[in-house]
């Protein structure tokens, strides 16, 4: 079975409110057993003009688990806390 990943590019617009989101999203991540591969940190563009800014990569046991995480009660609470605090671009990707 292949892993599943959530990859997010985040533009934070309200840092104080975003910290509330981080608190709730961290709890959701821990509750659902995701592995945090990347959460912030330096980004260096190697090719092209894509600059994702703040990047988050979460690893799940399967694509289905990664996809389902987005709509769990725990992560819905985090998403509600994030409203107005960030512009989120997020995809679910099947790994190998």
VEXKOL-480051 format. One record per atom (N, C-alpha, C): residue in three letters; chain; atom name; x, y, z. Coordinates in steps of 0.02 Angstrom, whole numbers, plus 50000, padded with zeros to 5 digits. Example, Ala and Ser with C-alpha at 12.3 -4.5 7.8 and 13.67 -1.06 7.14 Angstrom:
! residues 2
<residu->Ala; chaine->A; atome->N; X->50660; Y->49716; Z->50390>
<residu->Ala; chaine->A; atome->CA; X->50615; Y->49775; Z->50390>
<residu->Ala; chaine->A; atome->C; X->50660; Y->49835; Z->50390>
<residu->Ser; chaine->A; atome->N; X->50642; Y->49888; Z->50354>
<residu->Ser; chaine->A; atome->CA; X->50684; Y->49947; Z->50357>
<residu->Ser; chaine->A; atome->C; X->50645; Y->50002; Z->50394>
***
This chain:
! residues 96
<residu->Unk; chaine->A; atome->N; X->50042; Y->49941; Z->50000>
<residu->Unk; chaine->A; atome->CA; X->50000; Y->50000; Z->50000>
<residu->Unk; chaine->A; atome->C; X->50045; Y->50062; Z->50000>
<residu->Unk; chaine->A; atome->N; X->50026; Y->50111; Z->49960>
<residu->Unk; chaine->A; atome->CA; X->50065; Y->50173; Z->49956>
<residu->Unk; chaine->A; atome->C; X->50042; Y->50223; Z->50008>
<residu->Unk; chaine->A; atome->N; X->50087; Y->50267; Z->50027>
<residu->Unk; chaine->A; atome->CA; X->50072; Y->50320; Z->50075>
<residu->Unk; chaine->A; atome->C; X->50031; Y->50375; Z->50041>
<residu->Unk; chaine->A; atome->N; X->50002; Y->50418; Z->50083>
<residu->Unk; chaine->A; atome->CA; X->49967; Y->50477; Z->50059>
<residu->Unk; chaine->A; atome->C; X->49998; Y->50538; Z->50091>
<residu->Unk; chaine->A; atome->N; X->49999; Y->50592; Z->50054>
<residu->Unk; chaine->A; atome->CA; X->50029; Y->50654; Z->50078>
<residu->Unk; chaine->A; atome->C; X->49980; Y->50712; Z->50070>
<residu->Unk; chaine->A; atome->N; X->49981; Y->50756; Z->50117>
<residu->Unk; chaine->A; atome->CA; X->49949; Y->50821; Z->50108>
<residu->Unk; chaine->A; atome->C; X->50006; Y->50871; Z->50101>
<residu->Unk; chaine->A; atome->N; X->50002; Y->50910; Z->50047>
<residu->Unk; chaine->A; atome->CA; X->50052; Y->50961; Z->50034>
<residu->Unk; chaine->A; atome->C; X->50015; Y->51028; Z->50032>
<residu->Unk; chaine->A; atome->N; X->50039; Y->51075; Z->50072>
<residu->Unk; chaine->A; atome->CA; X->50006; Y->51140; Z->50076>
<residu->Unk; chaine->A; atome->C; X->50056; Y->51196; Z->50066>
<residu->Unk; chaine->A; atome->N; X->50034; Y->51247; Z->50032>
<residu->Unk; chaine->A; atome->CA; X->50070; Y->51310; Z->50024>
<residu->Unk; chaine->A; atome->C; X->50028; Y->51363; Z->50058>
<residu->Unk; chaine->A; atome->N; X->50058; Y->51398; Z->50107>
<residu->Unk; chaine->A; atome->CA; X->50019; Y->51442; Z->50150>
<residu->Unk; chaine->A; atome->C; X->50046; Y->51513; Z->50148>
<residu->Unk; chaine->A; atome->N; X->50001; Y->51561; Z->50140>
<residu->Unk; chaine->A; atome->CA; X->50018; Y->51631; Z->50147>
<residu->Unk; chaine->A; atome->C; X->49983; Y->51656; Z->50210>
<residu->Unk; chaine->A; atome->N; X->50021; Y->51669; Z->50262>
<residu->Unk; chaine->A; atome->CA; X->49993; Y->51691; Z->50325>
<residu->Unk; chaine->A; atome->C; X->49976; Y->51765; Z->50321>
<residu->Unk; chaine->A; atome->N; X->49914; Y->51783; Z->50336>
<residu->Unk; chaine->A; atome->CA; X->49892; Y->51853; Z->50333>
<residu->Unk; chaine->A; atome->C; X->49880; Y->51883; Z->50402>
<residu->Unk; chaine->A; atome->N; X->49872; Y->51840; Z->50452>
<residu->Unk; chaine->A; atome->CA; X->49861; Y->51862; Z->50521>
<residu->Unk; chaine->A; atome->C; X->49900; Y->51814; Z->50567>
<residu->Unk; chaine->A; atome->N; X->49963; Y->51830; Z->50582>
<residu->Unk; chaine->A; atome->CA; X->50006; Y->51783; Z->50620>
<residu->Unk; chaine->A; atome->C; X->49978; Y->51763; Z->50688>
<residu->Unk; chaine->A; atome->N; X->49947; Y->51809; Z->50724>
<residu->Unk; chaine->A; atome->CA; X->49920; Y->51792; Z->50790>
<residu->Unk; chaine->A; atome->C; X->49864; Y->51741; Z->50784>
<residu->Unk; chaine->A; atome->N; X->49818; Y->51753; Z->50739>
<residu->Unk; chaine->A; atome->CA; X->49763; Y->51706; Z->50729>
<residu->Unk; chaine->A; atome->C; X->49789; Y->51640; Z->50701>
<residu->Unk; chaine->A; atome->N; X->49840; Y->51643; Z->50659>
<residu->Unk; chaine->A; atome->CA; X->49868; Y->51582; Z->50629>
<residu->Unk; chaine->A; atome->C; X->49896; Y->51536; Z->50684>
<residu->Unk; chaine->A; atome->N; X->49921; Y->51565; Z->50738>
<residu->Unk; chaine->A; atome->CA; X->49947; Y->51524; Z->50793>
<residu->Unk; chaine->A; atome->C; X->49892; Y->51482; Z->50825>
<residu->Unk; chaine->A; atome->N; X->49831; Y->51508; Z->50826>
<residu->Unk; chaine->A; atome->CA; X->49774; Y->51470; Z->50852>
<residu->Unk; chaine->A; atome->C; X->49762; Y->51410; Z->50805>
<residu->Unk; chaine->A; atome->N; X->49763; Y->51423; Z->50740>
<residu->Unk; chaine->A; atome->CA; X->49756; Y->51369; Z->50691>
<residu->Unk; chaine->A; atome->C; X->49811; Y->51316; Z->50701>
<residu->Unk; chaine->A; atome->N; X->49873; Y->51338; Z->50710>
<residu->Unk; chaine->A; atome->CA; X->49929; Y->51291; Z->50719>
<residu->Unk; chaine->A; atome->C; X->49917; Y->51246; Z->50780>
<residu->Unk; chaine->A; atome->N; X->49891; Y->51275; Z->50834>
<residu->Unk; chaine->A; atome->CA; X->49877; Y->51236; Z->50894>
<residu->Unk; chaine->A; atome->C; X->49827; Y->51181; Z->50878>
<residu->Unk; chaine->A; atome->N; X->49771; Y->51199; Z->50846>
<residu->Unk; chaine->A; atome->CA; X->49719; Y->51149; Z->50832>
<residu->Unk; chaine->A; atome->C; X->49741; Y->51100; Z->50778>
<residu->Unk; chaine->A; atome->N; X->49777; Y->51124; Z->50728>
<residu->Unk; chaine->A; atome->CA; X->49800; Y->51078; Z->50675>
<residu->Unk; chaine->A; atome->C; X->49851; Y->51029; Z->50702>
<residu->Unk; chaine->A; atome->N; X->49894; Y->51051; Z->50748>
<residu->Unk; chaine->A; atome->CA; X->49943; Y->51006; Z->50779>
<residu->Unk; chaine->A; atome->C; X->49907; Y->50950; Z->50817>
<residu->Unk; chaine->A; atome->N; X->49855; Y->50969; Z->50853>
<residu->Unk; chaine->A; atome->CA; X->49817; Y->50918; Z->50890>
<residu->Unk; chaine->A; atome->C; X->49783; Y->50869; Z->50842>
<residu->Unk; chaine->A; atome->N; X->49757; Y->50894; Z->50786>
<residu->Unk; chaine->A; atome->CA; X->49725; Y->50851; Z->50736>
<residu->Unk; chaine->A; atome->C; X->49776; Y->50804; Z->50705>
<residu->Unk; chaine->A; atome->N; X->49834; Y->50830; Z->50689>
<residu->Unk; chaine->A; atome->CA; X->49888; Y->50790; Z->50659>
<residu->Unk; chaine->A; atome->C; X->49907; Y->50733; Z->50707>
<residu->Unk; chaine->A; atome->N; X->49916; Y->50750; Z->50770>
<residu->Unk; chaine->A; atome->CA; X->49935; Y->50699; Z->50819>
<residu->Unk; chaine->A; atome->C; X->49879; Y->50647; Z->50829>
<residu->Unk; chaine->A; atome->N; X->49817; Y->50670; Z->50831>
<residu->Unk; chaine->A; atome->CA; X->49760; Y->50625; Z->50840>
<residu->Unk; chaine->A; atome->C; X->49756; Y->50574; Z->50784>
<residu->Unk; chaine->A; atome->N; X->49772; Y->50595; Z->50723>
<residu->Unk; chaine->A; atome->CA; X->49764; Y->50552; Z->50665>
<residu->Unk; chaine->A; atome->C; X->49829; Y->50519; Z->50642>
<residu->Unk; chaine->A; atome->N; X->49881; Y->50525; Z->50682>
<residu->Unk; chaine->A; atome->CA; X->49943; Y->50488; Z->50670>
<residu->Unk; chaine->A; atome->C; X->49981; Y->50508; Z->50608>
<residu->Unk; chaine->A; atome->N; X->49973; Y->50569; Z->50587>
<residu->Unk; chaine->A; atome->CA; X->50012; Y->50593; Z->50528>
<residu->Unk; chaine->A; atome->C; X->50083; Y->50608; Z->50549>
<residu->Unk; chaine->A; atome->N; X->50128; Y->50599; Z->50503>
<residu->Unk; chaine->A; atome->CA; X->50198; Y->50617; Z->50513>
<residu->Unk; chaine->A; atome->C; X->50210; Y->50685; Z->50481>
<residu->Unk; chaine->A; atome->N; X->50237; Y->50731; Z->50519>
<residu->Unk; chaine->A; atome->CA; X->50254; Y->50797; Z->50492>
<residu->Unk; chaine->A; atome->C; X->50322; Y->50791; Z->50459>
<residu->Unk; chaine->A; atome->N; X->50323; Y->50798; Z->50393>
<residu->Unk; chaine->A; atome->CA; X->50386; Y->50795; Z->50355>
<residu->Unk; chaine->A; atome->C; X->50416; Y->50865; Z->50348>
<residu->Unk; chaine->A; atome->N; X->50374; Y->50914; Z->50335>
<residu->Unk; chaine->A; atome->CA; X->50395; Y->50983; Z->50326>
<residu->Unk; chaine->A; atome->C; X->50342; Y->51027; Z->50358>
<residu->Unk; chaine->A; atome->N; X->50364; Y->51077; Z->50396>
<residu->Unk; chaine->A; atome->CA; X->50317; Y->51125; Z->50424>
<residu->Unk; chaine->A; atome->C; X->50353; Y->51192; Z->50430>
<residu->Unk; chaine->A; atome->N; X->50348; Y->51231; Z->50377>
<residu->Unk; chaine->A; atome->CA; X->50384; Y->51295; Z->50375>
<residu->Unk; chaine->A; atome->C; X->50456; Y->51282; Z->50353>
<residu->Unk; chaine->A; atome->N; X->50500; Y->51324; Z->50374>
<residu->Unk; chaine->A; atome->CA; X->50570; Y->51316; Z->50355>
<residu->Unk; chaine->A; atome->C; X->50586; Y->51352; Z->50290>
<residu->Unk; chaine->A; atome->N; X->50649; Y->51352; Z->50275>
<residu->Unk; chaine->A; atome->CA; X->50675; Y->51388; Z->50217>
<residu->Unk; chaine->A; atome->C; X->50653; Y->51356; Z->50151>
<residu->Unk; chaine->A; atome->N; X->50635; Y->51397; Z->50102>
<residu->Unk; chaine->A; atome->CA; X->50617; Y->51374; Z->50035>
<residu->Unk; chaine->A; atome->C; X->50665; Y->51407; Z->49986>
<residu->Unk; chaine->A; atome->N; X->50693; Y->51368; Z->49941>
<residu->Unk; chaine->A; atome->CA; X->50738; Y->51393; Z->49889>
<residu->Unk; chaine->A; atome->C; X->50713; Y->51369; Z->49822>
<residu->Unk; chaine->A; atome->N; X->50695; Y->51415; Z->49777>
<residu->Unk; chaine->A; atome->CA; X->50671; Y->51398; Z->49711>
<residu->Unk; chaine->A; atome->C; X->50730; Y->51373; Z->49670>
<residu->Unk; chaine->A; atome->N; X->50725; Y->51313; Z->49642>
<residu->Unk; chaine->A; atome->CA; X->50778; Y->51284; Z->49601>
<residu->Unk; chaine->A; atome->C; X->50765; Y->51291; Z->49526>
<residu->Unk; chaine->A; atome->N; X->50702; Y->51288; Z->49506>
<residu->Unk; chaine->A; atome->CA; X->50684; Y->51296; Z->49436>
<residu->Unk; chaine->A; atome->C; X->50616; Y->51329; Z->49432>
<residu->Unk; chaine->A; atome->N; X->50606; Y->51368; Z->49379>
<residu->Unk; chaine->A; atome->CA; X->50541; Y->51398; Z->49368>
<residu->Unk; chaine->A; atome->C; X->50528; Y->51457; Z->49413>
<residu->Unk; chaine->A; atome->N; X->50465; Y->51479; Z->49414>
<residu->Unk; chaine->A; atome->CA; X->50447; Y->51539; Z->49452>
<residu->Unk; chaine->A; atome->C; X->50400; Y->51524; Z->49510>
<residu->Unk; chaine->A; atome->N; X->50393; Y->51460; Z->49528>
<residu->Unk; chaine->A; atome->CA; X->50349; Y->51441; Z->49582>
<residu->Unk; chaine->A; atome->C; X->50384; Y->51453; Z->49649>
<residu->Unk; chaine->A; atome->N; X->50354; Y->51493; Z->49692>
<residu->Unk; chaine->A; atome->CA; X->50379; Y->51502; Z->49759>
<residu->Unk; chaine->A; atome->C; X->50321; Y->51490; Z->49806>
<residu->Unk; chaine->A; atome->N; X->50318; Y->51429; Z->49835>
<residu->Unk; chaine->A; atome->CA; X->50260; Y->51412; Z->49876>
<residu->Unk; chaine->A; atome->C; X->50257; Y->51446; Z->49944>
<residu->Unk; chaine->A; atome->N; X->50309; Y->51482; Z->49964>
<residu->Unk; chaine->A; atome->CA; X->50308; Y->51514; Z->50029>
<residu->Unk; chaine->A; atome->C; X->50310; Y->51462; Z->50084>
<residu->Unk; chaine->A; atome->N; X->50272; Y->51473; Z->50138>
<residu->Unk; chaine->A; atome->CA; X->50270; Y->51425; Z->50193>
<residu->Unk; chaine->A; atome->C; X->50242; Y->51359; Z->50166>
<residu->Unk; chaine->A; atome->N; X->50279; Y->51306; Z->50175>
<residu->Unk; chaine->A; atome->CA; X->50261; Y->51241; Z->50148>
<residu->Unk; chaine->A; atome->C; X->50252; Y->51191; Z->50204>
<residu->Unk; chaine->A; atome->N; X->50199; Y->51150; Z->50198>
<residu->Unk; chaine->A; atome->CA; X->50186; Y->51097; Z->50247>
<residu->Unk; chaine->A; atome->C; X->50176; Y->51032; Z->50208>
<residu->Unk; chaine->A; atome->N; X->50209; Y->50979; Z->50232>
<residu->Unk; chaine->A; atome->CA; X->50199; Y->50912; Z->50202>
<residu->Unk; chaine->A; atome->C; X->50186; Y->50864; Z->50259>
<residu->Unk; chaine->A; atome->N; X->50129; Y->50830; Z->50256>
<residu->Unk; chaine->A; atome->CA; X->50109; Y->50780; Z->50305>
<residu->Unk; chaine->A; atome->C; X->50105; Y->50712; Z->50271>
<residu->Unk; chaine->A; atome->N; X->50129; Y->50661; Z->50305>
<residu->Unk; chaine->A; atome->CA; X->50127; Y->50593; Z->50278>
<residu->Unk; chaine->A; atome->C; X->50077; Y->50551; Z->50317>
<residu->Unk; chaine->A; atome->N; X->50036; Y->50514; Z->50281>
<residu->Unk; chaine->A; atome->CA; X->49985; Y->50470; Z->50309>
<residu->Unk; chaine->A; atome->C; X->49997; Y->50399; Z->50284>
<residu->Unk; chaine->A; atome->N; X->49968; Y->50349; Z->50318>
<residu->Unk; chaine->A; atome->CA; X->49979; Y->50280; Z->50297>
<residu->Unk; chaine->A; atome->C; X->49951; Y->50264; Z->50227>
<residu->Unk; chaine->A; atome->N; X->49903; Y->50303; Z->50204>
<residu->Unk; chaine->A; atome->CA; X->49873; Y->50291; Z->50138>
<residu->Unk; chaine->A; atome->C; X->49846; Y->50356; Z->50109>
<residu->Unk; chaine->A; atome->N; X->49833; Y->50355; Z->50044>
<residu->Unk; chaine->A; atome->CA; X->49803; Y->50412; Z->50010>
<residu->Unk; chaine->A; atome->C; X->49734; Y->50426; Z->50041>
<residu->Unk; chaine->A; atome->N; X->49696; Y->50372; Z->50054>
<residu->Unk; chaine->A; atome->CA; X->49629; Y->50379; Z->50081>
<residu->Unk; chaine->A; atome->C; X->49631; Y->50412; Z->50150>
<residu->Unk; chaine->A; atome->N; X->49680; Y->50392; Z->50191>
<residu->Unk; chaine->A; atome->CA; X->49685; Y->50422; Z->50258>
<residu->Unk; chaine->A; atome->C; X->49703; Y->50496; Z->50254>
<residu->Unk; chaine->A; atome->N; X->49746; Y->50514; Z->50207>
<residu->Unk; chaine->A; atome->CA; X->49765; Y->50585; Z->50198>
<residu->Unk; chaine->A; atome->C; X->49704; Y->50625; Z->50175>
<residu->Unk; chaine->A; atome->N; X->49668; Y->50597; Z->50128>
<residu->Unk; chaine->A; atome->CA; X->49609; Y->50632; Z->50102>
<residu->Unk; chaine->A; atome->C; X->49555; Y->50639; Z->50155>
<residu->Unk; chaine->A; atome->N; X->49545; Y->50587; Z->50195>
<residu->Unk; chaine->A; atome->CA; X->49493; Y->50588; Z->50247>
<residu->Unk; chaine->A; atome->C; X->49511; Y->50637; Z->50303>
<residu->Unk; chaine->A; atome->N; X->49575; Y->50647; Z->50317>
<residu->Unk; chaine->A; atome->CA; X->49597; Y->50691; Z->50370>
<residu->Unk; chaine->A; atome->C; X->49567; Y->50761; Z->50364>
<residu->Unk; chaine->A; atome->N; X->49563; Y->50785; Z->50302>
<residu->Unk; chaine->A; atome->CA; X->49540; Y->50853; Z->50289>
<residu->Unk; chaine->A; atome->C; X->49471; Y->50866; Z->50317>
<residu->Unk; chaine->A; atome->N; X->49429; Y->50815; Z->50322>
<residu->Unk; chaine->A; atome->CA; X->49360; Y->50825; Z->50345>
<residu->Unk; chaine->A; atome->C; X->49347; Y->50794; Z->50413>
<residu->Unk; chaine->A; atome->N; X->49399; Y->50780; Z->50452>
<residu->Unk; chaine->A; atome->CA; X->49387; Y->50754; Z->50520>
<residu->Unk; chaine->A; atome->C; X->49363; Y->50811; Z->50565>
<residu->Unk; chaine->A; atome->N; X->49327; Y->50794; Z->50618>
<residu->Unk; chaine->A; atome->CA; X->49304; Y->50847; Z->50664>
<residu->Unk; chaine->A; atome->C; X->49362; Y->50888; Z->50692>
<residu->Unk; chaine->A; atome->N; X->49418; Y->50855; Z->50706>
<residu->Unk; chaine->A; atome->CA; X->49475; Y->50890; Z->50735>
<residu->Unk; chaine->A; atome->C; X->49504; Y->50941; Z->50686>
<residu->Unk; chaine->A; atome->N; X->49511; Y->50920; Z->50622>
<residu->Unk; chaine->A; atome->CA; X->49540; Y->50967; Z->50574>
<residu->Unk; chaine->A; atome->C; X->49489; Y->51020; Z->50552>
<residu->Unk; chaine->A; atome->N; X->49425; Y->51003; Z->50552>
<residu->Unk; chaine->A; atome->CA; X->49374; Y->51054; Z->50537>
<residu->Unk; chaine->A; atome->C; X->49378; Y->51111; Z->50588>
<residu->Unk; chaine->A; atome->N; X->49391; Y->51093; Z->50651>
<residu->Unk; chaine->A; atome->CA; X->49398; Y->51144; Z->50704>
<residu->Unk; chaine->A; atome->C; X->49458; Y->51189; Z->50688>
<residu->Unk; chaine->A; atome->N; X->49513; Y->51159; Z->50666>
<residu->Unk; chaine->A; atome->CA; X->49573; Y->51198; Z->50647>
<residu->Unk; chaine->A; atome->C; X->49558; Y->51243; Z->50588>
<residu->Unk; chaine->A; atome->N; X->49523; Y->51216; Z->50537>
<residu->Unk; chaine->A; atome->CA; X->49506; Y->51256; Z->50478>
<residu->Unk; chaine->A; atome->C; X->49463; Y->51316; Z->50496>
<residu->Unk; chaine->A; atome->N; X->49416; Y->51306; Z->50542>
<residu->Unk; chaine->A; atome->CA; X->49375; Y->51362; Z->50564>
<residu->Unk; chaine->A; atome->C; X->49418; Y->51415; Z->50598>
<residu->Unk; chaine->A; atome->N; X->49466; Y->51395; Z->50638>
<residu->Unk; chaine->A; atome->CA; X->49511; Y->51442; Z->50672>
<residu->Unk; chaine->A; atome->C; X->49555; Y->51479; Z->50623>
<residu->Unk; chaine->A; atome->N; X->49568; Y->51449; Z->50565>
<residu->Unk; chaine->A; atome->CA; X->49613; Y->51479; Z->50515>
<residu->Unk; chaine->A; atome->C; X->49577; Y->51532; Z->50472>
<residu->Unk; chaine->A; atome->N; X->49511; Y->51532; Z->50471>
<residu->Unk; chaine->A; atome->CA; X->49474; Y->51579; Z->50428>
<residu->Unk; chaine->A; atome->C; X->49497; Y->51651; Z->50440>
<residu->Unk; chaine->A; atome->N; X->49519; Y->51684; Z->50388>
<residu->Unk; chaine->A; atome->CA; X->49543; Y->51753; Z->50393>
<residu->Unk; chaine->A; atome->C; X->49615; Y->51760; Z->50415>
<residu->Unk; chaine->A; atome->N; X->49648; Y->51704; Z->50429>
<residu->Unk; chaine->A; atome->CA; X->49717; Y->51707; Z->50454>
<residu->Unk; chaine->A; atome->C; X->49768; Y->51686; Z->50401>
<residu->Unk; chaine->A; atome->N; X->49745; Y->51653; Z->50347>
<residu->Unk; chaine->A; atome->CA; X->49792; Y->51628; Z->50298>
<residu->Unk; chaine->A; atome->C; X->49756; Y->51611; Z->50233>
<residu->Unk; chaine->A; atome->N; X->49795; Y->51613; Z->50179>
<residu->Unk; chaine->A; atome->CA; X->49772; Y->51588; Z->50114>
<residu->Unk; chaine->A; atome->C; X->49804; Y->51520; Z->50106>
<residu->Unk; chaine->A; atome->N; X->49763; Y->51468; Z->50101>
<residu->Unk; chaine->A; atome->CA; X->49787; Y->51399; Z->50099>
<residu->Unk; chaine->A; atome->C; X->49778; Y->51369; Z->50030>
<residu->Unk; chaine->A; atome->N; X->49830; Y->51339; Z->50004>
<residu->Unk; chaine->A; atome->CA; X->49827; Y->51299; Z->49943>
<residu->Unk; chaine->A; atome->C; X->49848; Y->51229; Z->49964>
<residu->Unk; chaine->A; atome->N; X->49805; Y->51179; Z->49955>
<residu->Unk; chaine->A; atome->CA; X->49818; Y->51113; Z->49983>
<residu->Unk; chaine->A; atome->C; X->49799; Y->51060; Z->49933>
<residu->Unk; chaine->A; atome->N; X->49842; Y->51009; Z->49928>
<residu->Unk; chaine->A; atome->CA; X->49826; Y->50951; Z->49885>
<residu->Unk; chaine->A; atome->C; X->49839; Y->50887; Z->49924>
<residu->Unk; chaine->A; atome->N; X->49807; Y->50834; Z->49903>
<residu->Unk; chaine->A; atome->CA; X->49819; Y->50767; Z->49929>
<residu->Unk; chaine->A; atome->C; X->49853; Y->50728; Z->49872>
<residu->Unk; chaine->A; atome->N; X->49909; Y->50695; Z->49887>
<residu->Unk; chaine->A; atome->CA; X->49949; Y->50661; Z->49836>
<residu->Unk; chaine->A; atome->C; X->49962; Y->50589; Z->49858>
<residu->Unk; chaine->A; atome->N; X->49954; Y->50543; Z->49812>
<residu->Unk; chaine->A; atome->CA; X->49971; Y->50474; Z->49826>
<residu->Unk; chaine->A; atome->C; X->50047; Y->50465; Z->49817>
<residu->Unk; chaine->A; atome->N; X->50078; Y->50433; Z->49867>
<residu->Unk; chaine->A; atome->CA; X->50150; Y->50421; Z->49864>
<residu->Unk; chaine->A; atome->C; X->50165; Y->50352; Z->49836>
<residu->Unk; chaine->A; atome->N; X->50228; Y->50334; Z->49838>
<residu->Unk; chaine->A; atome->CA; X->50249; Y->50268; Z->49813>
<residu->Unk; chaine->A; atome->C; X->50277; Y->50227; Z->49870>
***
